[in-house]
Amino acid sequence: MKKQIAGHLLVECLIEQGVTHAFGVPGESYLAVLDGFHAYRDQIQFVINRQEGGAAYMADAQGRLSGRPGVCFVTRGPGATNASVGIHTAFQDSTPMVLFVGDVGSDFRDREAFQEVDYFNFFGPSTRGMAKRVERIDDPERVPEYVARAFATAMNGRPGPVVVVLPEDMLVREVSARPLPRIEAVQAWCDPGGLRQLREMLLAAKKPFVIAGGNGWTQQSAQALQRFAENWKLPVGNAFRFQDTFDNHHPQYAGDVGIGPSPKLAQHIQDSDLLLVIGPRLGEMTTGGYTLIQAPRPKQKLVHIHGGAEELNRVYRADLAILSTMNAAARSLEVLSAPAELPWAERTTQIHADYLANLQPQTLPGPIDMAAIMAVVNRLLPADAVVTNGAGNFASWAHRFHRYHGLARGLKTQLAPTSGAMGYGVPAGIAASIVTGRPAFTIAGDGDFLMNGQELATASQHGGKSIIVLLNNGMYGTIRMHQEREYPSHESGSRLQNPDFVGLAKAYGYEGVRITQTAEFEPAFAQALRADRGTLIEVVLDPEVITTRTTMSAIRQAALAKQK
């Protein structure tokens, strides 16, 4: 029987689970695994990151794109704590992910050895924490068992991250164990009684509204959702940062149910008498701080369909809670027979018309027209491109004006953190490019970019190519906006002295160009699409242009007026 060290067996187990790329920052605590990546380099690639936060974000992006766990490797202590930002993002966004942490040797444990951390306490698990499960492998013969369980736990129920701790002495021991077969996610099917009740609730409704989102969707389930909506003539909005769940070009699309939705969309949701929520967990952002949909008991009747039993009725008391994965739910819904006439058909048409009207921009000051720039992106960006962003007001330009084709067309096209994690967009776009080979477009703010801009070096090393549109207004704009609302004219802690972003991009191996006028964007963007390497386009944005709808001065004046 073949014998090898546990570090090599671990890599074999990953290959058996279908992993083609693992992201990480190397550390001496898992040298045996790194040697395994060398041994199996023709079957799996270890992508070398510059910081563990970027590595974890890339693994999160991999999980969203594939529907299977993204994989990240970090070393003990500082490596693990740096990676925690990606774990928190994957947890709140319900993304399948496995973080492997090289740990101190078993003989040093519990002595506060060099860089030692108690991962069980640090990472959870809990419904408020970061990881669904935290485990340590002490017996090298059980590596296949732990890897298989990690993948199963990450995918099943409400998806999320799993942390697996690897003592370095365990990794060098010889073993005869072999990998376990590939794990597939378990499909939870809708209760037939619940489906009958749902149909009765639809027949009794006058103003129903669908909110779709969350992870776990496939092309087949997205197409089935679309057929269900068409059969019942339902308006469909996408949950915050899951805007690719339903085709934004569809005549029944209602808009993005997220931060600062269009006032008319918000009113349509509040006026609804039945909310059918398929997939999302209904977090703070999607619900407008639990006001758009009141917690714990909405004024609308609520049907909540989710893949995790622990999520149903946890925050919102639903009138009907259905435990089902998205594939099963959508395929069950599409065969739910609808009557020939539905009283809300005209309302659905009006809601879509209101969505289209919201695409008409407000006039804002300065030489840069961001709505016009997004129109260029919509026109030139290939339909299969992956669009990524981090956290900040800059993202609202993509949320409001970019029109996602949707998973029904076959591909996931949006990667964005519902957790509000800054720095996500740049590494996510790079990961998408490396893993899929598809075009990747990232919109970033100056503060957001500086969180993980060093990962441009990772892209250059591993053949990644992304286009980054960096909106530079010289500040942490979102924080400044909130300051002006609460403490008008009292700027503190939000001003940024930025580097030469164009020069920085070139130093990392990207093309770099700076624009100060709207007309300069289209030729720069067209060239970026043609380029054989990544490009950063710095857009110098007037600090007054703080949202898609208003200015910093208007926010300040409104706040001062309230103080009088």
C-alpha positions as CSV (number, residue, x, y, z in Angstrom):
1,M,0.0,0.0,0.0
2,K,1.2,3.5,-1.0
3,K,2.6,5.5,1.9
4,Q,3.1,9.2,1.9
5,I,3.3,12.1,4.4
6,A,0.0,13.6,5.6
7,G,0.7,16.9,3.9
8,H,0.8,15.2,0.5
9,L,-2.4,13.2,1.3
10,L,-4.2,16.4,2.2
11,V,-3.4,17.8,-1.3
12,E,-4.6,14.5,-2.9
13,C,-7.9,14.9,-0.9
14,L,-8.4,18.4,-2.3
15,I,-7.8,17.1,-5.9
16,E,-10.4,14.4,-5.2
17,Q,-12.9,17.1,-4.2
18,G,-12.4,18.9,-7.5
19,V,-10.2,21.7,-6.3
20,T,-8.0,23.2,-9.1
21,H,-6.7,26.3,-7.3
22,A,-5.9,27.0,-3.7
23,F,-5.1,30.5,-2.4
24,G,-2.8,31.4,0.4
25,V,0.3,32.9,1.9
26,P,3.0,30.3,2.7
27,G,4.2,29.6,6.2
28,E,6.7,27.2,7.8
29,S,3.8,25.6,9.8
30,Y,2.5,23.8,6.7
31,L,5.7,23.1,4.7
32,A,4.6,19.5,4.1
33,V,1.4,20.7,2.4
34,L,3.4,23.1,0.2
35,D,5.6,20.2,-0.8
36,G,2.4,18.4,-1.7
37,F,1.4,21.2,-4.0
38,H,4.8,20.8,-5.7
39,A,4.3,17.0,-6.0
40,Y,0.8,17.4,-7.6
41,R,1.5,20.7,-9.4
42,D,0.1,19.3,-12.7
43,Q,-3.3,18.8,-11.0
44,I,-3.7,21.7,-8.7
45,Q,-2.2,25.2,-8.5
46,F,-1.2,27.0,-5.3
47,V,-1.8,30.8,-5.9
48,I,0.6,32.8,-3.9
49,N,-1.0,35.8,-2.3
50,R,0.6,38.9,-0.8
51,Q,-1.6,39.1,2.3
52,E,-3.9,36.6,4.0
53,G,-7.0,38.8,3.8
54,G,-6.6,38.9,0.0
55,A,-6.1,35.2,-0.1
56,A,-9.3,34.5,1.9
57,Y,-11.3,36.9,-0.3
58,M,-10.0,35.1,-3.4
59,A,-11.1,31.8,-1.9
60,D,-14.5,33.3,-1.1
61,A,-14.8,34.4,-4.8
62,Q,-13.9,30.9,-5.9
63,G,-16.7,29.5,-3.7
64,R,-19.3,31.9,-5.1
65,L,-18.3,31.2,-8.7
66,S,-18.2,27.4,-8.4
67,G,-20.8,26.7,-5.7
68,R,-18.2,24.4,-4.1
69,P,-15.9,25.5,-1.2
70,G,-13.1,27.9,-2.1
71,V,-9.8,26.9,-0.5
72,C,-7.4,29.0,1.4
73,F,-4.1,28.1,3.3
74,V,-2.6,30.3,5.9
75,T,-0.1,29.9,8.7
76,R,-0.7,30.1,12.4
77,G,-1.4,33.2,14.5
78,P,-0.9,36.4,12.4
79,G,-1.8,34.5,9.2
80,A,-5.0,33.1,10.6
81,T,-6.1,36.4,12.1
82,N,-5.4,38.3,8.9
83,A,-7.6,35.7,7.1
84,S,-10.4,36.2,9.5
85,V,-11.8,39.1,7.4
86,G,-12.5,36.6,4.6
87,I,-14.0,34.1,7.0
88,H,-16.4,36.7,8.3
89,T,-17.4,37.7,4.8
90,A,-18.0,34.1,3.8
91,F,-20.1,33.6,6.9
92,Q,-22.3,36.6,6.5
93,D,-22.6,35.9,2.7
94,S,-23.3,32.2,3.1
95,T,-20.3,31.2,0.9
96,P,-18.9,27.7,1.0
97,M,-15.2,27.9,1.9
98,V,-12.5,25.9,3.8
99,L,-9.6,27.7,5.5
100,F,-6.7,25.4,6.4
101,V,-4.4,26.8,9.2
102,G,-1.0,25.5,9.8
103,D,-0.5,25.2,13.5
104,V,2.1,24.8,16.2
105,G,3.2,21.2,16.8
106,S,1.2,19.1,19.2
107,D,4.1,19.0,21.7
108,F,4.1,22.8,21.9
109,R,0.4,23.3,22.2
110,D,-1.2,25.3,25.1
111,R,2.2,26.9,26.1
112,E,1.5,30.2,24.2
113,A,4.1,29.0,21.7
114,F,5.3,31.2,18.9
115,Q,2.2,32.6,17.1
116,E,-0.1,30.2,18.9
117,V,-3.9,31.0,18.8
118,D,-6.9,29.1,20.2
119,Y,-8.8,28.7,16.9
120,F,-11.8,27.2,18.5
121,N,-12.5,30.3,20.5
122,F,-11.3,32.7,17.8
123,F,-13.4,31.4,14.9
124,G,-16.5,30.2,16.6
125,P,-18.5,28.3,15.7
126,S,-21.7,30.2,16.3
127,T,-24.6,31.9,14.5
128,R,-22.9,35.2,15.3
129,G,-19.4,34.1,14.6
130,M,-17.3,33.4,11.7
131,A,-17.0,29.6,11.0
132,K,-19.7,27.0,10.7
133,R,-17.3,24.5,12.2
134,V,-13.7,24.5,13.6
135,E,-11.7,21.2,13.7
136,R,-8.2,20.1,14.4
137,I,-6.7,17.0,12.8
138,D,-4.5,15.2,15.3
139,D,-4.5,11.8,13.7
140,P,-3.0,11.9,10.2
141,E,-4.8,8.8,9.1
142,R,-8.1,10.7,9.5
143,V,-7.1,13.5,7.1
144,P,-9.6,12.2,4.4
145,E,-12.4,12.1,6.9
146,Y,-11.8,15.7,8.1
147,V,-11.5,17.1,4.6
148,A,-14.7,15.4,3.4
149,R,-16.6,16.6,6.4
150,A,-15.3,20.1,5.9
151,F,-16.5,20.2,2.3
152,A,-19.9,18.7,3.3
153,T,-20.3,21.2,6.2
154,A,-19.4,24.1,4.0
155,M,-21.9,23.2,1.3
156,N,-24.9,21.8,3.1
157,G,-27.7,23.7,4.9
158,R,-26.8,27.4,5.0
159,P,-23.4,27.4,3.2
160,G,-20.5,28.9,5.0
161,P,-16.8,28.7,6.0
162,V,-15.1,25.8,7.8
163,V,-11.7,26.1,9.6
164,V,-9.4,23.1,9.7
165,V,-6.3,23.3,11.9
166,L,-3.2,21.4,10.9
167,P,-0.5,20.8,13.6
168,E,2.8,20.8,11.8
169,D,4.0,17.6,13.4
170,M,0.9,15.7,12.1
171,L,1.6,16.8,8.6
172,V,5.0,15.1,8.3
173,R,3.9,11.7,9.6
174,E,3.6,8.9,7.1
175,V,0.1,7.5,6.4
176,S,-1.5,4.8,4.3
177,A,-5.0,6.4,4.1
178,R,-6.5,7.3,0.8
179,P,-8.8,10.2,-0.2
180,L,-12.6,9.7,0.2
181,P,-14.8,10.2,-2.9
182,R,-16.0,13.6,-3.9
183,I,-18.7,15.2,-1.7
184,E,-21.8,16.6,-3.3
185,A,-24.3,19.0,-1.6
186,V,-27.4,17.4,-0.3
187,Q,-30.6,18.6,-2.0
188,A,-33.5,19.5,0.4
189,W,-36.8,19.3,-1.4
190,C,-39.9,21.4,-0.7
191,D,-42.6,20.0,1.4
192,P,-45.7,19.3,-0.9
193,G,-48.0,20.7,1.8
194,G,-46.0,23.9,1.9
195,L,-46.2,24.3,-1.8
196,R,-50.0,23.9,-1.7
197,Q,-50.2,26.5,1.0
198,L,-48.0,28.8,-1.0
199,R,-50.3,28.5,-4.0
200,E,-53.3,29.4,-1.8
201,M,-51.4,32.4,-0.5
202,L,-50.6,33.6,-4.0
203,L,-54.2,33.2,-5.1
204,A,-55.4,35.3,-2.1
205,A,-52.8,38.0,-2.7
206,K,-53.3,41.3,-4.5
207,K,-49.8,42.7,-4.5
208,P,-47.2,39.9,-4.2
209,F,-43.5,40.6,-4.6
210,V,-40.5,38.2,-4.9
211,I,-37.0,38.8,-3.5
212,A,-34.5,36.3,-4.8
213,G,-30.8,36.0,-3.9
214,G,-28.3,34.2,-1.7
215,N,-25.9,31.5,-2.8
216,G,-26.6,28.1,-4.1
217,W,-28.2,29.1,-7.5
218,T,-27.3,27.3,-10.7
219,Q,-28.2,28.1,-14.3
220,Q,-31.0,25.5,-14.1
221,S,-32.5,26.9,-10.9
222,A,-32.3,30.5,-12.2
223,Q,-34.1,29.5,-15.4
224,A,-36.8,27.7,-13.3
225,L,-37.2,30.8,-11.1
226,Q,-37.7,32.8,-14.3
227,R,-40.4,30.4,-15.6
228,F,-42.2,30.5,-12.2
229,A,-42.2,34.3,-12.3
230,E,-43.4,34.4,-15.8
231,N,-46.2,31.9,-15.1
232,W,-47.5,34.0,-12.2
233,K,-46.5,37.4,-13.7
234,L,-44.6,38.2,-10.5
235,P,-42.3,41.2,-10.0
236,V,-38.8,40.0,-8.9
237,G,-36.2,42.0,-7.1
238,N,-32.7,40.8,-6.3
239,A,-31.4,40.8,-2.8
240,F,-28.5,43.1,-1.9
241,R,-25.4,42.1,-3.8
242,F,-27.0,39.2,-5.5
243,Q,-28.1,41.2,-8.5
244,D,-27.3,38.4,-10.9
245,T,-29.9,36.0,-9.5
246,F,-32.6,37.3,-11.9
247,D,-32.0,38.8,-15.3
248,N,-32.0,42.6,-15.0
249,H,-33.2,42.9,-18.6
250,H,-36.3,40.8,-18.0
251,P,-39.6,42.7,-18.3
252,Q,-40.6,41.6,-14.7
253,Y,-37.4,42.7,-13.0
254,A,-38.0,45.1,-10.2
255,G,-34.6,46.3,-9.1
256,D,-31.9,45.9,-6.5
257,V,-33.3,45.5,-3.0
258,G,-30.3,46.8,-1.1
259,I,-28.8,50.0,0.4
260,G,-30.7,53.1,-0.6
261,P,-33.1,51.4,-3.1
262,S,-35.1,53.6,-5.4
263,P,-37.9,55.3,-3.4
264,K,-40.5,53.8,-5.6
265,L,-39.1,50.2,-5.2
266,A,-39.1,50.6,-1.5
267,Q,-42.7,51.8,-1.6
268,H,-43.7,48.8,-3.8
269,I,-42.2,46.4,-1.2
270,Q,-43.9,48.1,1.7
271,D,-47.2,48.1,-0.1
272,S,-47.0,44.4,-0.9
273,D,-49.4,42.1,0.8
274,L,-47.2,39.0,0.2
275,L,-43.4,38.7,0.1
276,L,-42.0,35.6,-1.3
277,V,-38.3,35.5,-0.3
278,I,-36.3,32.8,-2.1
279,G,-32.7,32.2,-1.0
280,P,-31.5,35.2,1.0
281,R,-31.3,35.2,4.7
282,L,-32.9,38.7,5.0
283,G,-30.0,40.6,6.6
284,E,-29.8,44.2,7.6
285,M,-28.8,45.5,4.1
286,T,-31.6,43.7,2.1
287,T,-34.2,44.8,4.6
288,G,-33.1,48.5,4.9
289,G,-32.1,48.1,8.6
290,Y,-35.1,45.9,9.3
291,T,-37.5,48.7,8.3
292,L,-38.3,47.9,4.7
293,I,-39.4,44.5,6.1
294,Q,-40.1,44.9,9.8
295,A,-38.6,42.5,12.3
296,P,-39.5,40.2,13.8
297,R,-43.0,40.2,12.4
298,P,-43.4,41.8,8.9
299,K,-46.7,43.7,8.1
300,Q,-46.7,41.8,4.8
301,K,-47.4,38.0,4.8
302,L,-44.0,36.4,4.5
303,V,-43.0,33.2,2.7
304,H,-39.4,32.4,3.3
305,I,-37.6,29.6,1.4
306,H,-34.1,28.8,2.5
307,G,-31.6,25.9,2.5
308,G,-30.8,26.1,6.2
309,A,-33.3,25.1,8.8
310,E,-31.4,27.1,11.4
311,E,-32.1,30.3,9.4
312,L,-35.8,29.9,9.0
313,N,-37.7,31.9,11.7
314,R,-34.5,33.0,13.3
315,V,-34.9,36.7,12.7
316,Y,-38.2,36.9,10.9
317,R,-41.4,35.0,11.9
318,A,-42.6,33.8,8.5
319,D,-46.2,32.9,7.8
320,L,-44.8,30.0,5.8
321,A,-41.2,28.7,6.1
322,I,-40.0,26.2,3.5
323,L,-36.8,24.3,3.9
324,S,-35.3,23.8,0.5
325,T,-32.2,24.3,-1.6
326,M,-32.5,26.6,-4.5
327,N,-32.3,24.0,-7.2
328,A,-35.2,22.1,-5.6
329,A,-37.2,25.1,-4.7
330,A,-37.1,26.7,-8.1
331,R,-37.9,23.4,-9.9
332,S,-40.9,22.9,-7.6
333,L,-42.1,26.5,-8.1
334,E,-42.0,26.4,-11.8
335,V,-44.6,23.6,-12.0
336,L,-47.0,25.4,-9.6
337,S,-50.0,26.0,-11.8
338,A,-51.2,29.6,-12.2
339,P,-54.6,30.8,-13.2
340,A,-55.1,32.4,-16.6
341,E,-55.8,35.9,-15.1
342,L,-53.8,37.5,-12.4
343,P,-54.9,40.8,-10.8
344,W,-51.4,42.1,-10.3
345,A,-50.2,41.8,-13.9
346,E,-50.4,45.6,-14.6
347,R,-48.7,46.3,-11.3
348,T,-45.7,44.1,-12.3
349,T,-45.4,46.1,-15.6
350,Q,-45.5,49.3,-13.6
351,I,-42.8,48.1,-11.2
352,H,-40.5,47.3,-14.1
353,A,-41.2,50.7,-15.7
354,D,-40.2,52.3,-12.4
355,Y,-37.0,50.3,-12.4
356,L,-36.2,51.6,-15.9
357,A,-37.0,55.2,-14.8
358,N,-34.5,54.8,-11.9
359,L,-31.8,54.2,-14.5
360,Q,-32.2,57.9,-15.5
361,P,-29.5,59.7,-13.6
362,Q,-29.7,62.9,-11.5
363,T,-27.5,65.8,-12.6
364,L,-24.4,66.0,-10.3
365,P,-21.5,68.5,-10.3
366,G,-18.0,68.1,-11.6
367,P,-16.3,67.1,-14.9
368,I,-16.9,63.3,-14.4
369,D,-20.3,61.9,-15.2
370,M,-20.3,58.5,-13.5
371,A,-23.7,57.5,-14.9
372,A,-22.3,58.1,-18.4
373,I,-19.2,56.0,-17.5
374,M,-21.4,53.1,-16.3
375,A,-23.4,53.4,-19.6
376,V,-20.1,52.8,-21.4
377,V,-19.4,49.8,-19.2
378,N,-22.8,48.4,-19.9
379,R,-22.3,48.8,-23.6
380,L,-18.7,47.4,-24.0
381,L,-18.3,44.9,-21.2
382,P,-18.7,41.3,-22.4
383,A,-21.8,39.6,-21.2
384,D,-19.8,36.9,-19.4
385,A,-17.6,39.3,-17.5
386,V,-17.5,39.0,-13.7
387,V,-18.2,42.3,-11.9
388,T,-16.7,42.8,-8.5
389,N,-16.7,45.4,-5.8
390,G,-15.8,45.9,-2.2
391,A,-17.6,48.2,0.2
392,G,-18.2,51.9,-0.1
393,N,-20.5,54.5,-1.7
394,F,-18.6,54.0,-5.0
395,A,-20.3,50.6,-5.4
396,S,-23.7,52.3,-5.7
397,W,-22.8,53.3,-9.3
398,A,-22.6,49.6,-10.2
399,H,-25.6,48.7,-8.1
400,R,-27.9,51.3,-9.6
401,F,-26.7,51.5,-13.2
402,H,-25.1,48.2,-14.2
403,R,-27.5,45.6,-15.6
404,Y,-26.6,42.0,-14.9
405,H,-27.6,39.4,-17.3
406,G,-28.3,36.9,-14.6
407,L,-27.5,33.3,-13.9
408,A,-30.3,32.1,-16.3
409,R,-27.8,33.0,-19.0
410,G,-25.4,30.4,-17.6
411,L,-22.8,32.3,-15.6
412,K,-22.5,34.0,-12.3
413,T,-21.5,37.6,-12.9
414,Q,-21.5,39.4,-9.6
415,L,-19.1,39.0,-6.7
416,A,-19.7,41.5,-3.9
417,P,-19.7,41.3,-0.1
418,T,-23.0,41.6,1.7
419,S,-20.9,42.0,4.9
420,G,-19.7,45.4,3.8
421,A,-16.1,44.3,3.8
422,M,-13.7,46.8,2.2
423,G,-11.0,45.5,0.0
424,Y,-13.0,42.6,-1.5
425,G,-13.4,43.7,-5.1
426,V,-9.7,43.7,-6.2
427,P,-8.7,40.2,-5.1
428,A,-12.2,38.8,-6.1
429,G,-11.8,40.1,-9.6
430,I,-8.2,38.7,-9.8
431,A,-9.4,35.3,-8.5
432,A,-12.3,35.3,-11.1
433,S,-9.8,35.9,-13.9
434,I,-7.4,33.2,-12.7
435,V,-10.0,30.5,-12.0
436,T,-12.4,31.1,-15.0
437,G,-10.3,33.0,-17.6
438,R,-13.3,35.3,-18.1
439,P,-13.1,39.1,-18.2
440,A,-13.2,40.6,-14.8
441,F,-14.3,44.2,-14.0
442,T,-13.8,45.8,-10.6
443,I,-15.1,49.1,-9.4
444,A,-13.2,50.3,-6.3
445,G,-12.8,53.4,-4.2
446,D,-9.5,54.8,-3.2
447,G,-9.8,53.6,0.4
448,D,-11.2,50.3,-0.7
449,F,-8.4,49.7,-3.2
450,L,-5.7,50.4,-0.7
451,M,-6.9,47.5,1.5
452,N,-5.7,44.9,-1.0
453,G,-4.1,46.7,-3.9
454,Q,-1.0,44.6,-3.4
455,E,-2.8,41.6,-5.0
456,L,-2.1,43.1,-8.4
457,A,1.3,41.5,-8.0
458,T,-0.5,38.2,-7.5
459,A,-2.4,38.8,-10.8
460,S,0.8,39.6,-12.7
461,Q,2.5,36.4,-11.3
462,H,-0.4,34.0,-12.1
463,G,-1.7,35.4,-15.3
464,G,-4.7,37.2,-13.9
465,K,-6.2,40.1,-15.8
466,S,-8.7,42.4,-14.4
467,I,-9.9,45.9,-15.3
468,I,-10.1,48.1,-12.2
469,V,-12.0,51.4,-12.3
470,L,-10.7,53.3,-9.2
471,L,-12.8,56.3,-8.1
472,N,-10.4,58.6,-6.3
473,N,-12.1,61.3,-4.2
474,G,-9.3,61.5,-1.6
475,M,-11.3,60.2,1.4
476,Y,-13.2,57.4,3.0
477,G,-16.3,58.7,1.4
478,T,-19.0,56.6,3.0
479,I,-17.7,57.5,6.5
480,R,-17.5,61.1,5.5
481,M,-21.1,61.0,4.3
482,H,-22.2,59.6,7.6
483,Q,-20.2,62.2,9.5
484,E,-21.9,65.0,7.6
485,R,-25.3,63.5,8.4
486,E,-24.6,63.1,12.1
487,Y,-21.9,65.8,12.8
488,P,-22.1,68.3,9.9
489,S,-18.9,70.1,9.0
490,H,-16.9,68.1,11.6
491,E,-14.6,66.2,9.3
492,S,-12.5,63.7,11.3
493,G,-10.5,60.6,10.3
494,S,-11.8,60.3,6.8
495,R,-9.3,62.3,4.7
496,L,-6.7,60.3,2.6
497,Q,-3.4,61.3,1.3
498,N,-3.2,58.8,-1.6
499,P,-0.3,57.5,-3.6
500,D,0.2,57.8,-7.4
501,F,-2.3,55.0,-8.3
502,V,-1.2,54.9,-11.9
503,G,2.4,54.5,-10.9
504,L,1.6,52.0,-8.3
505,A,-0.4,49.9,-10.8
506,K,2.5,49.9,-13.3
507,A,4.9,48.9,-10.5
508,Y,2.7,45.8,-9.9
509,G,2.7,44.9,-13.6
510,Y,-0.7,46.5,-14.6
511,E,-1.3,49.1,-17.2
512,G,-2.3,52.4,-15.6
513,V,-4.2,55.5,-16.8
514,R,-5.7,58.5,-15.1
515,I,-8.8,60.3,-16.4
516,T,-10.2,63.7,-15.3
517,Q,-12.9,64.1,-18.0
518,T,-15.9,61.8,-18.9
519,A,-14.9,61.7,-22.6
520,E,-11.5,60.2,-21.7
521,F,-13.1,57.0,-20.2
522,E,-14.4,55.2,-23.3
523,P,-11.1,55.0,-25.2
524,A,-9.3,54.0,-22.0
525,F,-11.8,51.3,-21.2
526,A,-11.8,50.0,-24.8
527,Q,-8.0,49.8,-24.7
528,A,-8.2,47.9,-21.3
529,L,-10.5,45.3,-22.9
530,R,-7.9,44.8,-25.7
531,A,-4.9,44.7,-23.4
532,D,-3.0,41.5,-22.7
533,R,-2.6,42.3,-19.0
534,G,-4.7,44.0,-16.3
535,T,-5.4,47.7,-16.3
536,L,-6.2,50.2,-13.6
537,I,-8.2,53.3,-14.7
538,E,-8.1,56.0,-12.0
539,V,-11.1,58.3,-12.2
540,V,-10.5,61.6,-10.4
541,L,-13.9,62.2,-8.8
542,D,-15.2,65.4,-7.2
543,P,-15.7,64.8,-3.5
544,E,-19.0,66.5,-3.8
545,V,-20.3,63.5,-5.8
546,I,-20.9,61.2,-2.8
547,T,-23.9,59.2,-4.0
548,T,-25.7,58.5,-7.2
549,R,-28.5,60.9,-6.1
550,T,-27.1,63.8,-4.1
551,T,-24.0,65.8,-3.0
552,M,-22.0,66.1,0.1
553,S,-23.1,69.8,0.5
554,A,-26.7,68.8,0.2
555,I,-26.3,66.2,3.0
556,R,-24.5,68.7,5.2
557,Q,-27.1,71.5,4.7
558,A,-29.9,69.1,5.5
559,A,-28.2,68.0,8.7
560,L,-27.5,71.6,9.7
561,A,-31.2,72.5,9.1
562,K,-32.3,69.8,11.5
563,Q,-30.1,71.3,14.2
564,K,-31.9,74.7,14.0
